[in-house]
Amino acid sequence: YLAARGRSCANENRGDMTDYPMFGAGLWHFASYVDRYATDGYAPAVSTLEMIERAAQVQGLGAVDVPYPFTPGVTLDQVQQALRTHGLIVTGVTPEIYLRRFGKGAFTNPDPAVRRQALELMNEAAGIVRALDGQYLKIWPGQDGWDYPFQVNHHDLWALAVDGMRELAAANADLRIAIEYKPREPRVKMTWDSAARSILGIQQIGLDNVGVLLDFGHSLYGGESPADAAQLLIDHGVLYGMDVNDNLRGWDDDLVVGTVHLTEIFEFFYTLRINNWVGVWQLDQFPFREDTVEAAQLSIETLKAIYRALDDLDMDALRDAQARQDAIAAQRIVQRALLSSMAGQ
């Protein structure tokens, strides 16, 4: 895991010299977006280099997850230089195996030629991880899955998903491969859809360099408790990274972290703390209509408050309340620490 707490993120405006964990964000946070209504986008297109420049404007942000391929015309040398200039490290590189040419899947595409193209792109992205000194190759197989009953043979589809991931991991044994699961979207039902199913798949893969990137929002709207999912992944030794955001639980809204499920995000980070999990606290948000830098800044302010609240939390009293399964006592302890920290921002 990353030695992520080695970088202090002091807030000079508050005189706060707390040694926070490293905060990061997917570069897509700083892009512009389209949807099926605003098909011309909510803002002008942004290049990879411009995304890096925007990320660098966020106080306390020290790491980025980089989509690959880069935007047209941007070279690896330029990305390396931009990251060095702004003092940003790379957590992961995310190959875009979810775009139109992989509309019927990457690992699970019915066309062997397309599956080969997807694997070639992922192996190319693995080289970018090495060049950028990244910590993992993040795989989000968004198009792997199905949309209708009887559309697929479920045994064969799962075999393609597992075998393809095994081939990728074996070809890049020096890298960590982090699978980001999600219940649905863009497919109506995604193949890697939950913490439990991801663990089963990793066990079938049988290689020790495959793990999971847990997206808080995916876990929420998939009906999981993110804290419980994190504990399950930690217990199996496969929690490689995490993304945080928020949603209304019915969809992957990718809202600013803590704006809806503040108590659950606190429990999520509490679970990481009591397990001594160390890694980048990384944003995966899509501020369609908001200023992207301001949205990231607000999120980091919230994450700092959560970190301070963990320091203030009466762990012994909470463990005692949990041993009795005393919900009210536990909530009183949690709210005292959390609300005091938020009020002190």
SULCOR-V666810 format. One record per residue. RES is the residue in one small letter. SS is DSSP state (h for helix, s for strand, l for the rest). PHI is phi as a letter, one per 30 degrees, with the letter a starting at -180 (NA if undefined). BURIAL is 1 if it has 24 or more other ideal C-beta (glycine too) atoms within 12 Angstrom, else 0. Layout:
BEGIN
RES;SS;PHI;BURIAL  RES;SS;PHI;BURIAL
END
This chain:
BEGIN
y;l;NA;1  l;l;d;1  a;l;d;0  a;h;d;1  r;h;d;0  g;h;d;0  r;l;c;0  s;l;d;0  c;l;c;1  a;l;d;0  n;s;c;1  e;l;d;0  n;l;d;0  r;l;c;0  g;l;i;0  d;s;c;0  m;l;c;0  t;l;e;1  d;l;d;0  y;l;d;1  p;l;d;1  m;l;d;1  f;s;c;1  g;s;b;1  a;s;a;1  g;s;d;1  l;h;e;1  w;h;d;1  h;h;e;1  f;h;c;1  a;l;d;1  s;l;c;1  y;l;b;1  v;l;b;0  d;l;b;0  r;l;d;0  y;l;c;0  a;l;c;0  t;l;d;0  d;l;c;0  g;l;j;0  y;l;c;0  a;l;a;0  p;l;e;0  a;l;d;0  v;l;b;1  s;l;d;1  t;h;e;1  l;h;d;1  e;h;d;1  m;h;d;1  i;h;d;1  e;h;d;1  r;h;d;1  a;h;e;1  a;h;d;1  q;l;d;1  v;l;d;1  q;l;d;1  g;l;j;1  l;s;c;1  g;s;b;1  a;s;b;1  v;s;b;1  d;s;c;1  v;s;c;1  p;s;d;1  y;s;b;1  p;l;d;1  f;l;d;1  t;l;d;1  p;l;e;0  g;l;i;0  v;l;c;1  t;l;c;0  l;h;d;1  d;h;e;0  q;h;d;0  v;h;d;1  q;h;e;1  q;h;d;0  a;h;d;1  l;h;d;1  r;h;d;0  t;h;e;0  h;h;c;1  g;l;i;0  l;l;c;1  i;s;c;1  v;s;c;1  t;s;d;1  g;s;b;1  v;s;c;1  t;s;c;1  p;s;d;1  e;l;d;1  i;l;c;1  y;l;b;1  l;l;d;0  r;h;e;0  r;h;d;0  f;h;c;1  g;l;d;0  k;l;c;1  g;l;j;1  a;l;c;1  f;l;d;1  t;l;c;1  n;l;d;1  p;l;d;0  d;l;c;0  p;h;e;0  a;h;d;0  v;h;d;1  r;h;e;1  r;h;d;0  q;h;d;0  a;h;d;1  l;h;d;1  e;h;d;0  l;h;d;1  m;h;d;1  n;h;d;1  e;h;d;1  a;h;d;1  a;h;d;1  g;h;d;0  i;h;d;1  v;h;e;1  r;h;d;0  a;h;d;0  l;l;c;1  d;l;h;0  g;l;d;1  q;l;c;1  y;s;a;1  l;s;c;1  k;s;c;1  i;s;c;1  w;l;c;1  p;l;d;1  g;l;d;1  q;l;c;1  d;l;d;1  g;s;l;1  w;s;a;1  d;l;b;0  y;l;b;0  p;l;e;0  f;l;i;0  q;l;d;0  v;l;b;1  n;l;d;0  h;h;d;0  h;h;d;0  d;h;d;0  l;h;d;1  w;h;d;1  a;h;d;0  l;h;d;1  a;h;d;1  v;h;d;1  d;h;d;0  g;h;d;1  m;h;d;1  r;h;d;1  e;h;d;1  l;h;d;1  a;h;d;1  a;h;d;0  a;h;d;0  n;l;b;1  a;l;d;0  d;l;d;0  l;l;c;1  r;l;d;1  i;s;c;1  a;s;c;1  i;s;d;1  e;s;c;1  y;l;d;1  k;l;a;1  p;l;d;1  r;l;a;1  e;l;i;1  p;l;d;1  r;l;d;1  v;l;d;0  k;s;b;1  m;s;d;1  t;l;d;1  w;l;c;1  d;l;c;1  s;l;a;1  a;h;d;1  a;h;d;1  r;h;d;1  s;h;d;1  i;h;d;1  l;h;d;1  g;h;d;1  i;h;d;1  q;h;d;0  q;h;d;0  i;h;d;1  g;l;i;0  l;l;c;1  d;l;d;0  n;l;c;1  v;s;c;1  g;s;b;1  v;s;b;1  l;s;c;1  l;s;c;1  d;s;c;1  f;h;e;1  g;h;d;1  h;h;d;1  s;h;d;1  l;h;e;1  y;h;d;1  g;l;d;1  g;l;i;0  e;l;d;1  s;l;d;1  p;h;e;1  a;h;d;1  d;h;d;1  a;h;d;1  a;h;d;1  q;h;d;1  l;h;d;1  l;h;d;1  i;h;d;1  d;h;d;0  h;l;c;0  g;l;i;0  v;l;b;1  l;s;d;1  y;s;d;1  g;s;a;1  m;s;a;1  d;s;b;1  v;s;b;1  n;l;a;1  d;s;a;1  n;l;a;1  l;l;c;0  r;l;i;0  g;l;c;0  w;l;a;0  d;l;d;1  d;l;d;1  d;l;h;1  l;s;d;1  v;l;e;1  v;l;e;1  g;l;i;1  t;l;d;1  v;l;b;1  h;l;c;1  l;h;d;1  t;h;d;1  e;h;d;1  i;h;d;1  f;h;d;1  e;h;d;1  f;h;e;1  f;h;d;1  y;h;d;1  t;h;d;1  l;h;d;1  r;h;d;1  i;h;d;0  n;l;c;0  n;l;h;0  w;l;d;1  v;l;b;0  g;l;a;1  v;l;d;1  w;s;d;1  q;s;c;1  l;s;d;1  d;l;b;1  q;l;b;1  f;l;b;1  p;l;d;1  f;l;e;1  r;l;c;0  e;l;c;1  d;l;d;0  t;h;d;1  v;h;d;1  e;h;d;0  a;h;d;1  a;h;d;1  q;h;d;1  l;h;d;1  s;h;d;1  i;h;d;1  e;h;e;1  t;h;d;1  l;h;d;1  k;h;d;1  a;h;d;1  i;h;d;1  y;h;d;1  r;h;d;1  a;h;d;1  l;h;d;1  d;h;d;1  d;h;d;1  l;l;d;1  d;l;d;1  m;h;d;0  d;h;d;0  a;h;d;0  l;h;d;1  r;h;d;0  d;h;d;0  a;h;d;0  q;h;d;0  a;h;d;0  r;h;d;0  q;l;h;0  d;l;c;0  a;h;d;0  i;h;d;0  a;h;d;0  a;h;d;1  q;h;d;0  r;h;d;0  i;h;d;1  v;h;d;1  q;h;d;0  r;h;d;0  a;h;d;1  l;h;d;1  l;h;d;0  s;h;d;0  s;h;d;1  m;h;d;1  a;h;d;0  g;l;d;0  q;l;d;0
END
